[in-house]
Amino acid sequence: MSIRHGLLALLERGQMYGYQLRAAFEESTGSTWPLNIGQVYTTLARLERDGLVRPLPENESGQRPYEITDAGRADLALWFATPISRADRPRDELSIKLALALTTPGVDVRSVVQTQRTATMRALQEFTRLKYTSDKPEDLPWRLVLDAMIFQTEAEVRWLDHCETSLVRHRPAPIRAVDHPEAVDRAGEEARR
């Protein structure tokens, strides 16, 4: 999710200053995506620069609230109307890690998979426990975020099962000299002697 659009959605509810935006963001996402206040103010500065929000005069407590502009509403409406593409999502560090583990000498890939499986199962148990802590209607946004996290974690467990099965069938290709530049250097030195 874009912090930019998250803040615009919160400002659509009404004027807020930085700390209110941070608290509302964390409340809306069930604290699954903690924001630091620096991210909030940096994003507000960019939104202001782009004409999507405008600062209001400081209140009596010295806080400067912001409000969404018409351009900000249009940008937010477009974001809500546009599906998120797979290319817009962050890279999957776990799949990259396993791909590199397979090609890095001395790495026990099965151990990497098992360590991840243990951590993923713990996370799944915690998410499931959290799911049953509240069923109040006002908790629906948080429960939907939590459900998405549960489904993603369950999918990760299935993918790790697939990885394990694939590792059992995997026969590594023989290592060739061109795969290891130091071997090519040694071969060249020996040929020159």
FIKOLZA-1660 file (N, C-alpha, C; in steps of 0.1 Angstrom, whole numbers, plus 5000, padded with zeros to 4 digits):
% residues 193
   i   px   py   pz ch aa at
   1 5008 4988 5000  A  M  N
   1 5000 5000 5000  A  M CA
   1 5009 5012 5000  A  M  C
   2 5004 5022 4993  A  S  N
   2 5011 5035 4993  A  S CA
   2 5008 5043 5005  A  S  C
   3 5018 5048 5012  A  I  N
   3 5016 5056 5024  A  I CA
   3 5009 5069 5019  A  I  C
   4 5013 5073 5007  A  R  N
   4 5007 5085 5001  A  R CA
   4 4991 5084 5000  A  R  C
   5 4987 5073 4995  A  H  N
   5 4972 5071 4993  A  H CA
   5 4966 5068 5007  A  H  C
   6 4973 5062 5015  A  G  N
   6 4967 5059 5029  A  G CA
   6 4964 5072 5036  A  G  C
   7 4974 5082 5035  A  L  N
   7 4972 5095 5042  A  L CA
   7 4961 5103 5035  A  L  C
   8 4960 5102 5021  A  L  N
   8 4949 5109 5014  A  L CA
   8 4935 5103 5019  A  L  C
   9 4935 5090 5020  A  A  N
   9 4922 5084 5024  A  A CA
   9 4918 5088 5038  A  A  C
  10 4928 5089 5047  A  L  N
  10 4925 5094 5061  A  L CA
  10 4921 5109 5061  A  L  C
  11 4927 5117 5052  A  L  N
  11 4924 5131 5052  A  L CA
  11 4910 5133 5045  A  L  C
  12 4905 5123 5038  A  E  N
  12 4892 5124 5032  A  E CA
  12 4881 5124 5044  A  E  C
  13 4885 5118 5055  A  R  N
  13 4876 5117 5067  A  R CA
  13 4875 5131 5073  A  R  C
  14 4886 5139 5072  A  G  N
  14 4886 5152 5078  A  G CA
  14 4900 5157 5080  A  G  C
  15 4901 5169 5085  A  Q  N
  15 4915 5175 5087  A  Q CA
  15 4922 5168 5099  A  Q  C
  16 4935 5166 5097  A  M  N
  16 4943 5159 5107  A  M CA
  16 4957 5164 5106  A  M  C
  17 4964 5164 5118  A  Y  N
  17 4978 5167 5118  A  Y CA
  17 4986 5154 5118  A  Y  C
  18 4999 5155 5117  A  G  N
  18 5008 5143 5116  A  G CA
  18 5005 5132 5125  A  G  C
  19 5005 5135 5139  A  Y  N
  19 5004 5124 5148  A  Y CA
  19 4990 5118 5148  A  Y  C
  20 4980 5126 5144  A  Q  N
  20 4966 5120 5143  A  Q CA
  20 4966 5110 5131  A  Q  C
  21 4973 5115 5120  A  L  N
  21 4974 5106 5108  A  L CA
  21 4981 5093 5111  A  L  C
  22 4992 5094 5118  A  R  N
  22 4999 5082 5122  A  R CA
  22 4990 5072 5130  A  R  C
  23 4984 5078 5140  A  A  N
  23 4975 5069 5149  A  A CA
  23 4964 5063 5141  A  A  C
  24 4957 5071 5132  A  A  N
  24 4946 5066 5124  A  A CA
  24 4950 5056 5114  A  A  C
  25 4962 5058 5108  A  F  N
  25 4968 5048 5099  A  F CA
  25 4970 5034 5106  A  F  C
  26 4976 5035 5118  A  E  N
  26 4979 5023 5125  A  E CA
  26 4966 5016 5130  A  E  C
  27 4957 5024 5134  A  E  N
  27 4944 5019 5139  A  E CA
  27 4937 5012 5127  A  E  C
  28 4937 5018 5115  A  S  N
  28 4930 5013 5104  A  S CA
  28 4936 5000 5099  A  S  C
  29 4949 4998 5100  A  T  N
  29 4956 4986 5096  A  T CA
  29 4959 4976 5107  A  T  C
  30 4953 4979 5119  A  G  N
  30 4956 4970 5130  A  G CA
  30 4970 4969 5134  A  G  C
  31 4977 4980 5132  A  S  N
  31 4992 4981 5136  A  S CA
  31 5000 4971 5128  A  S  C
  32 4995 4966 5117  A  T  N
  32 5003 4956 5109  A  T CA
  32 5014 4963 5101  A  T  C
  33 5012 4976 5099  A  W  N
  33 5022 4984 5092  A  W CA
  33 5025 4997 5100  A  W  C
  34 5034 4996 5109  A  P  N
  34 5037 5007 5117  A  P CA
  34 5044 5018 5109  A  P  C
  35 5040 5030 5111  A  L  N
  35 5046 5042 5105  A  L CA
  35 5054 5050 5115  A  L  C
  36 5066 5055 5111  A  N  N
  36 5072 5064 5120  A  N CA
  36 5068 5078 5116  A  N  C
  37 5068 5087 5125  A  I  N
  37 5063 5100 5123  A  I CA
  37 5071 5108 5112  A  I  C
  38 5083 5104 5110  A  G  N
  38 5091 5110 5099  A  G CA
  38 5085 5107 5085  A  G  C
  39 5081 5094 5083  A  Q  N
  39 5074 5090 5071  A  Q CA
  39 5062 5098 5068  A  Q  C
  40 5054 5101 5079  A  V  N
  40 5042 5108 5078  A  V CA
  40 5045 5122 5073  A  V  C
  41 5054 5129 5079  A  Y  N
  41 5057 5143 5076  A  Y CA
  41 5064 5144 5062  A  Y  C
  42 5072 5135 5059  A  T  N
  42 5079 5135 5046  A  T CA
  42 5068 5133 5035  A  T  C
  43 5059 5124 5037  A  T  N
  43 5048 5121 5027  A  T CA
  43 5039 5134 5026  A  T  C
  44 5036 5140 5038  A  L  N
  44 5028 5152 5037  A  L CA
  44 5034 5163 5029  A  L  C
  45 5047 5164 5031  A  A  N
  45 5055 5175 5024  A  A CA
  45 5054 5172 5008  A  A  C
  46 5055 5160 5004  A  R  N
  46 5054 5156 4990  A  R CA
  46 5040 5158 4985  A  R  C
  47 5030 5155 4993  A  L  N
  47 5016 5157 4989  A  L CA
  47 5013 5171 4988  A  L  C
  48 5018 5180 4997  A  E  N
  48 5016 5194 4996  A  E CA
  48 5023 5199 4983  A  E  C
  49 5035 5195 4981  A  R  N
  49 5043 5199 4969  A  R CA
  49 5035 5196 4956  A  R  C
  50 5028 5184 4956  A  D  N
  50 5021 5180 4944  A  D CA
  50 5007 5185 4944  A  D  C
  51 5003 5194 4953  A  G  N
  51 4990 5200 4953  A  G CA
  51 4978 5191 4958  A  G  C
  52 4981 5180 4964  A  L  N
  52 4971 5170 4968  A  L CA
  52 4966 5173 4982  A  L  C
  53 4973 5180 4991  A  V  N
  53 4969 5184 5004  A  V CA
  53 4973 5199 5006  A  V  C
  54 4967 5205 5015  A  R  N
  54 4971 5219 5019  A  R CA
  54 4972 5220 5034  A  R  C
  55 4982 5227 5039  A  P  N
  55 4983 5229 5053  A  P CA
  55 4974 5240 5058  A  P  C
  56 4969 5238 5069  A  L  N
  56 4960 5248 5075  A  L CA
  56 4968 5256 5086  A  L  C
  57 4963 5267 5091  A  P  N
  57 4970 5274 5102  A  P CA
  57 4971 5265 5114  A  P  C
  58 4982 5267 5121  A  E  N
  58 4984 5260 5134  A  E CA
  58 4973 5262 5143  A  E  C
  59 4969 5251 5151  A  N  N
  59 4959 5252 5161  A  N CA
  59 4965 5258 5174  A  N  C
  60 4957 5259 5184  A  E  N
  60 4962 5265 5197  A  E CA
  60 4973 5257 5203  A  E  C
  61 4973 5244 5200  A  S  N
  61 4984 5235 5206  A  S CA
  61 4997 5235 5197  A  S  C
  62 4997 5243 5187  A  G  N
  62 5009 5244 5178  A  G CA
  62 5010 5233 5167  A  G  C
  63 4999 5225 5166  A  Q  N
  63 4999 5215 5155  A  Q CA
  63 4993 5221 5143  A  Q  C
  64 4999 5216 5131  A  R  N
  64 4994 5221 5118  A  R CA
  64 4986 5210 5112  A  R  C
  65 4973 5212 5111  A  P  N
  65 4965 5202 5104  A  P CA
  65 4966 5203 5089  A  P  C
  66 4963 5193 5082  A  Y  N
  66 4962 5193 5067  A  Y CA
  66 4948 5189 5063  A  Y  C
  67 4945 5193 5051  A  E  N
  67 4933 5189 5045  A  E CA
  67 4935 5184 5030  A  E  C
  68 4927 5176 5025  A  I  N
  68 4928 5171 5012  A  I CA
  68 4923 5181 5002  A  I  C
  69 4929 5182 4990  A  T  N
  69 4924 5192 4980  A  T CA
  69 4915 5184 4970  A  T  C
  70 4909 5191 4961  A  D  N
  70 4902 5185 4950  A  D CA
  70 4911 5176 4942  A  D  C
  71 4923 5180 4939  A  A  N
  71 4932 5172 4932  A  A CA
  71 4936 5160 4940  A  A  C
  72 4937 5161 4953  A  G  N
  72 4939 5149 4961  A  G CA
  72 4928 5139 4961  A  G  C
  73 4916 5145 4961  A  R  N
  73 4904 5136 4960  A  R CA
  73 4904 5128 4947  A  R  C
  74 4907 5135 4936  A  A  N
  74 4907 5129 4923  A  A CA
  74 4918 5118 4922  A  A  C
  75 4930 5121 4928  A  D  N
  75 4941 5111 4929  A  D CA
  75 4936 5099 4937  A  D  C
  76 4930 5101 4948  A  L  N
  76 4925 5091 4957  A  L CA
  76 4915 5082 4950  A  L  C
  77 4905 5089 4943  A  A  N
  77 4895 5081 4936  A  A CA
  77 4901 5073 4925  A  A  C
  78 4911 5078 4918  A  L  N
  78 4918 5070 4907  A  L CA
  78 4925 5058 4914  A  L  C
  79 4931 5060 4925  A  W  N
  79 4938 5049 4932  A  W CA
  79 4928 5038 4936  A  W  C
  80 4917 5042 4942  A  F  N
  80 4907 5032 4945  A  F CA
  80 4901 5025 4933  A  F  C
  81 4900 5031 4922  A  A  N
  81 4894 5025 4910  A  A CA
  81 4904 5017 4902  A  A  C
  82 4917 5018 4905  A  T  N
  82 4927 5011 4897  A  T CA
  82 4932 4998 4905  A  T  C
  83 4931 4987 4898  A  P  N
  83 4936 4974 4905  A  P CA
  83 4951 4975 4907  A  P  C
  84 4956 4969 4918  A  I  N
  84 4970 4968 4921  A  I CA
  84 4976 4956 4912  A  I  C
  85 4986 4959 4904  A  S  N
  85 4991 4949 4896  A  S CA
  85 5002 4942 4903  A  S  C
  86 5005 4930 4899  A  R  N
  86 5016 4922 4906  A  R CA
  86 5029 4929 4905  A  R  C
  87 5031 4937 4894  A  A  N
  87 5044 4944 4892  A  A CA
  87 5045 4956 4902  A  A  C
  88 5034 4960 4908  A  D  N
  88 5035 4971 4917  A  D CA
  88 5038 4967 4931  A  D  C
  89 5038 4954 4934  A  R  N
  89 5040 4949 4947  A  R CA
  89 5055 4948 4950  A  R  C
  90 5059 4949 4962  A  P  N
  90 5073 4948 4965  A  P CA
  90 5079 4934 4962  A  P  C
  91 5092 4934 4959  A  R  N
  91 5099 4922 4957  A  R CA
  91 5097 4912 4968  A  R  C
  92 5096 4899 4965  A  D  N
  92 5095 4889 4975  A  D CA
  92 5109 4885 4980  A  D  C
  93 5113 4890 4991  A  E  N
  93 5126 4887 4996  A  E CA
  93 5129 4872 4998  A  E  C
  94 5118 4865 5003  A  L  N
  94 5120 4851 5006  A  L CA
  94 5123 4843 4993  A  L  C
  95 5116 4845 4982  A  S  N
  95 5119 4838 4970  A  S CA
  95 5133 4841 4965  A  S  C
  96 5137 4854 4966  A  I  N
  96 5150 4858 4962  A  I CA
  96 5161 4851 4970  A  I  C
  97 5158 4851 4983  A  K  N
  97 5168 4844 4993  A  K CA
  97 5169 4830 4989  A  K  C
  98 5158 4822 4987  A  L  N
  98 5160 4808 4983  A  L CA
  98 5167 4806 4970  A  L  C
  99 5164 4814 4960  A  A  N
  99 5170 4813 4947  A  A CA
  99 5185 4815 4949  A  A  C
 100 5189 4825 4957  A  L  N
 100 5204 4827 4959  A  L CA
 100 5210 4816 4968  A  L  C
 101 5202 4811 4977  A  A  N
 101 5207 4800 4986  A  A CA
 101 5210 4787 4977  A  A  C
 102 5202 4785 4967  A  L  N
 102 5205 4774 4958  A  L CA
 102 5218 4775 4950  A  L  C
 103 5222 4787 4947  A  T  N
 103 5234 4790 4939  A  T CA
 103 5246 4794 4947  A  T  C
 104 5245 4794 4960  A  T  N
 104 5256 4799 4968  A  T CA
 104 5262 4786 4975  A  T  C
 105 5275 4784 4972  A  P  N
 105 5282 4772 4978  A  P CA
 105 5282 4772 4993  A  P  C
 106 5279 4761 4999  A  G  N
 106 5280 4759 5013  A  G CA
 106 5267 4762 5021  A  G  C
 107 5256 4766 5014  A  V  N
 107 5244 4769 5020  A  V CA
 107 5235 4757 5020  A  V  C
 108 5230 4753 5032  A  D  N
 108 5221 4742 5034  A  D CA
 108 5207 4748 5031  A  D  C
 109 5202 4746 5019  A  V  N
 109 5189 4752 5014  A  V CA
 109 5178 4746 5022  A  V  C
 110 5179 4733 5025  A  R  N
 110 5168 4726 5032  A  R CA
 110 5167 4733 5046  A  R  C
 111 5178 4736 5052  A  S  N
 111 5178 4743 5065  A  S CA
 111 5171 4756 5064  A  S  C
 112 5175 4764 5054  A  V  N
 112 5169 4777 5051  A  V CA
 112 5154 4776 5050  A  V  C
 113 5149 4766 5043  A  V  N
 113 5135 4763 5041  A  V CA
 113 5128 4760 5055  A  V  C
 114 5134 4751 5062  A  Q  N
 114 5129 4747 5075  A  Q CA
 114 5128 4758 5085  A  Q  C
 115 5139 4766 5085  A  T  N
 115 5139 4778 5094  A  T CA
 115 5128 4788 5091  A  T  C
 116 5126 4790 5078  A  Q  N
 116 5115 4799 5074  A  Q CA
 116 5101 4793 5077  A  Q  C
 117 5100 4780 5075  A  R  N
 117 5087 4773 5078  A  R CA
 117 5084 4775 5092  A  R  C
 118 5093 4773 5101  A  T  N
 118 5091 4775 5115  A  T CA
 118 5086 4789 5119  A  T  C
 119 5093 4799 5113  A  A  N
 119 5089 4813 5115  A  A CA
 119 5075 4816 5109  A  A  C
 120 5073 4810 5098  A  T  N
 120 5060 4813 5091  A  T CA
 120 5048 4806 5099  A  T  C
 121 5050 4794 5104  A  M  N
 121 5040 4788 5112  A  M CA
 121 5037 4795 5125  A  M  C
 122 5048 4801 5131  A  R  N
 122 5046 4809 5143  A  R CA
 122 5037 4821 5140  A  R  C
 123 5041 4828 5129  A  A  N
 123 5033 4839 5124  A  A CA
 123 5019 4836 5122  A  A  C
 124 5016 4825 5115  A  L  N
 124 5003 4820 5112  A  L CA
 124 4995 4818 5125  A  L  C
 125 5001 4812 5135  A  Q  N
 125 4995 4809 5148  A  Q CA
 125 4991 4823 5154  A  Q  C
 126 5000 4832 5154  A  E  N
 126 4998 4845 5160  A  E CA
 126 4987 4853 5153  A  E  C
 127 4987 4853 5140  A  F  N
 127 4976 4859 5132  A  F CA
 127 4963 4853 5135  A  F  C
 128 4962 4840 5136  A  T  N
 128 4950 4833 5139  A  T CA
 128 4945 4836 5153  A  T  C
 129 4954 4837 5163  A  R  N
 129 4951 4841 5176  A  R CA
 129 4945 4855 5177  A  R  C
 130 4951 4864 5170  A  L  N
 130 4947 4878 5169  A  L CA
 130 4933 4879 5163  A  L  C
 131 4930 4870 5153  A  K  N
 131 4917 4871 5146  A  K CA
 131 4906 4869 5156  A  K  C
 132 4908 4861 5166  A  Y  N
 132 4897 4858 5175  A  Y CA
 132 4896 4866 5187  A  Y  C
 133 4904 4877 5188  A  T  N
 133 4904 4886 5200  A  T CA
 133 4893 4896 5199  A  T  C
 134 4887 4898 5188  A  S  N
 134 4877 4908 5187  A  S CA
 134 4868 4906 5175  A  S  C
 135 4855 4907 5177  A  D  N
 135 4846 4906 5166  A  D CA
 135 4836 4918 5165  A  D  C
 136 4840 4929 5171  A  K  N
 136 4832 4941 5171  A  K CA
 136 4831 4947 5156  A  K  C
 137 4820 4952 5152  A  P  N
 137 4818 4957 5138  A  P CA
 137 4829 4968 5135  A  P  C
 138 4833 4976 5144  A  E  N
 138 4843 4986 5141  A  E CA
 138 4857 4981 5138  A  E  C
 139 4859 4968 5141  A  D  N
 139 4872 4962 5139  A  D CA
 139 4873 4955 5125  A  D  C
 140 4862 4957 5117  A  L  N
 140 4862 4950 5104  A  L CA
 140 4874 4954 5095  A  L  C
 141 4878 4967 5094  A  P  N
 141 4890 4970 5086  A  P CA
 141 4903 4963 5091  A  P  C
 142 4905 4962 5104  A  W  N
 142 4916 4955 5109  A  W CA
 142 4915 4940 5106  A  W  C
 143 4903 4934 5108  A  R  N
 143 4902 4920 5105  A  R CA
 143 4904 4917 5091  A  R  C
 144 4900 4925 5082  A  L  N
 144 4902 4923 5067  A  L CA
 144 4917 4923 5064  A  L  C
 145 4925 4932 5070  A  V  N
 145 4939 4932 5069  A  V CA
 145 4945 4920 5075  A  V  C
 146 4941 4916 5086  A  L  N
 146 4945 4904 5093  A  L CA
 146 4942 4891 5084  A  L  C
 147 4930 4891 5079  A  D  N
 147 4927 4879 5070  A  D CA
 147 4936 4878 5058  A  D  C
 148 4939 4890 5052  A  A  N
 148 4949 4890 5041  A  A CA
 148 4962 4885 5045  A  A  C
 149 4967 4888 5057  A  M  N
 149 4980 4883 5062  A  M CA
 149 4979 4868 5064  A  M  C
 150 4968 4864 5069  A  I  N
 150 4966 4849 5072  A  I CA
 150 4967 4842 5058  A  I  C
 151 4959 4846 5048  A  F  N
 151 4959 4840 5035  A  F CA
 151 4973 4840 5029  A  F  C
 152 4980 4851 5030  A  Q  N
 152 4994 4852 5024  A  Q CA
 152 5003 4842 5032  A  Q  C
 153 5002 4841 5045  A  T  N
 153 5010 4832 5053  A  T CA
 153 5007 4818 5049  A  T  C
 154 4994 4814 5048  A  E  N
 154 4991 4801 5044  A  E CA
 154 4996 4798 5030  A  E  C
 155 4996 4807 5021  A  A  N
 155 5002 4805 5008  A  A CA
 155 5017 4803 5009  A  A  C
 156 5023 4810 5018  A  E  N
 156 5038 4809 5019  A  E CA
 156 5041 4795 5024  A  E  C
 157 5033 4789 5033  A  V  N
 157 5035 4776 5038  A  V CA
 157 5034 4766 5027  A  V  C
 158 5023 4768 5018  A  R  N
 158 5022 4759 5007  A  R CA
 158 5034 4760 4997  A  R  C
 159 5039 4772 4995  A  W  N
 159 5050 4774 4986  A  W CA
 159 5063 4768 4992  A  W  C
 160 5064 4769 5005  A  L  N
 160 5076 4762 5012  A  L CA
 160 5075 4747 5010  A  L  C
 161 5063 4741 5011  A  D  N
 161 5061 4727 5009  A  D CA
 161 5065 4724 4994  A  D  C
 162 5061 4732 4985  A  H  N
 162 5065 4730 4971  A  H CA
 162 5081 4731 4970  A  H  C
 163 5087 4740 4976  A  C  N
 163 5101 4742 4976  A  C CA
 163 5108 4729 4981  A  C  C
 164 5103 4724 4992  A  E  N
 164 5109 4712 4998  A  E CA
 164 5108 4700 4988  A  E  C
 165 5096 4698 4982  A  T  N
 165 5094 4688 4972  A  T CA
 165 5104 4689 4960  A  T  C
 166 5105 4702 4956  A  S  N
 166 5114 4704 4945  A  S CA
 166 5128 4702 4948  A  S  C
 167 5132 4704 4961  A  L  N
 167 5146 4702 4965  A  L CA
 167 5149 4687 4965  A  L  C
 168 5139 4679 4969  A  V  N
 168 5141 4664 4969  A  V CA
 168 5144 4659 4955  A  V  C
 169 5138 4665 4945  A  R  N
 169 5140 4661 4931  A  R CA
 169 5151 4668 4924  A  R  C
 170 5157 4678 4930  A  H  N
 170 5167 4687 4924  A  H CA
 170 5180 4679 4923  A  H  C
 171 5186 4679 4912  A  R  N
 171 5200 4674 4910  A  R CA
 171 5208 4686 4905  A  R  C
 172 5217 4690 4913  A  P  N
 172 5225 4702 4909  A  P CA
 172 5234 4699 4897  A  P  C
 173 5235 4708 4888  A  A  N
 173 5243 4707 4876  A  A CA
 173 5258 4707 4881  A  A  C
 174 5266 4699 4874  A  P  N
 174 5281 4699 4877  A  P CA
 174 5286 4713 4876  A  P  C
 175 5295 4716 4885  A  I  N
 175 5301 4730 4885  A  I CA
 175 5312 4730 4874  A  I  C
 176 5311 4740 4865  A  R  N
 176 5320 4742 4854  A  R CA
 176 5330 4753 4858  A  R  C
 177 5341 4753 4852  A  A  N
 177 5351 4764 4854  A  A CA
 177 5346 4778 4852  A  A  C
 178 5337 4779 4841  A  V  N
 178 5332 4792 4838  A  V CA
 178 5322 4797 4848  A  V  C
 179 5317 4788 4856  A  D  N
 179 5308 4792 4867  A  D CA
 179 5315 4798 4878  A  D  C
 180 5328 4796 4879  A  H  N
 180 5337 4801 4890  A  H CA
 180 5349 4808 4884  A  H  C
 181 5349 4821 4884  A  P  N
 181 5360 4829 4878  A  P CA
 181 5373 4826 4884  A  P  C
 182 5374 4822 4897  A  E  N
 182 5387 4819 4902  A  E CA
 182 5393 4806 4896  A  E  C
 183 5384 4797 4892  A  A  N
 183 5388 4785 4886  A  A CA
 183 5394 4788 4872  A  A  C
 184 5388 4797 4865  A  V  N
 184 5392 4801 4852  A  V CA
 184 5406 4808 4853  A  V  C
 185 5408 4816 4863  A  D  N
 185 5421 4823 4866  A  D CA
 185 5432 4812 4868  A  D  C
 186 5429 4802 4877  A  R  N
 186 5438 4792 4880  A  R CA
 186 5442 4784 4868  A  R  C
 187 5432 4781 4859  A  A  N
 187 5434 4773 4847  A  A CA
 187 5443 4781 4838  A  A  C
 188 5441 4794 4837  A  G  N
 188 5449 4803 4828  A  G CA
 188 5463 4803 4833  A  G  C
 189 5465 4804 4846  A  E  N
 189 5479 4804 4852  A  E CA
 189 5486 4791 4849  A  E  C
 190 5479 4780 4850  A  E  N
 190 5485 4767 4848  A  E CA
 190 5489 4765 4833  A  E  C
 191 5481 4770 4824  A  A  N
 191 5483 4769 4810  A  A CA
 191 5495 4778 4806  A  A  C
 192 5498 4789 4813  A  R  N
 192 5509 4797 4810  A  R CA
 192 5522 4791 4815  A  R  C
 193 5522 4782 4824  A  R  N
 193 5534 4776 4830  A  R CA
 193 5540 4766 4821  A  R  C
% end
